[in-house]
Amino acid sequence: MTRLKQSPCSKDRAVSALRQIKAFARQPEVGCGYSTVVGEVLTNLGPAERAAVVRELFASAVRQRSKAGTLLELLRELDQLGPATDIGELEEAAMIFDDLAEQAHLGSQLLRAFTFNRRDLRRRPDESPVAVAGAGR
């Protein structure tokens, strides 16, 4: 597999794009605008920059899976807690659930951003993928 070479300026643009996507993904109330932001960021990159960004998005999603797994391990003993359990332990378990939800949300958003790379980002929203594919004939 041949890697595309990046100039220092190109690398800076890729890092900046990655930071923008991750910052937006971390927002708790990410809605429909996420695809617009990610699409705009990715379409403004060259092929080498875009390839570097999407590789890192996927790697970041894998890291989120590892973090979620670690948090699940911390909750493994939850079934051993009972009504008489110290309130501090129960609050700690609740915070672990909050962290788990946050990590899962970020992983989900990172994978969504990764999948945007596979879409035709320059296609107008009112065009169907079939119409675009047929236009090149």
ZIWO-V173297 format. One record per pair of residues at least 6 apart in sequence whose C-alpha atoms are under 6 Angstrom apart, sorted by the first residue. I is the first residue (numbers start at 1). J is the second residue. D is the distance in Angstrom with one decimal. If there is no record, write none. Layout:
i=(I I)
j=(J J)
d=(D D)
//
This chain:
i=(4 14 14 18 25 26 39 54 57 57 61 61 64 64 68)
j=(48 49 53 53 109 106 121 114 110 114 107 110 103 107 100)
d=(5.4 5.1 5.9 5.9 5.5 5.9 5.9 5.5 5.7 5.9 4.7 5.6 6.0 5.3 5.7)
//
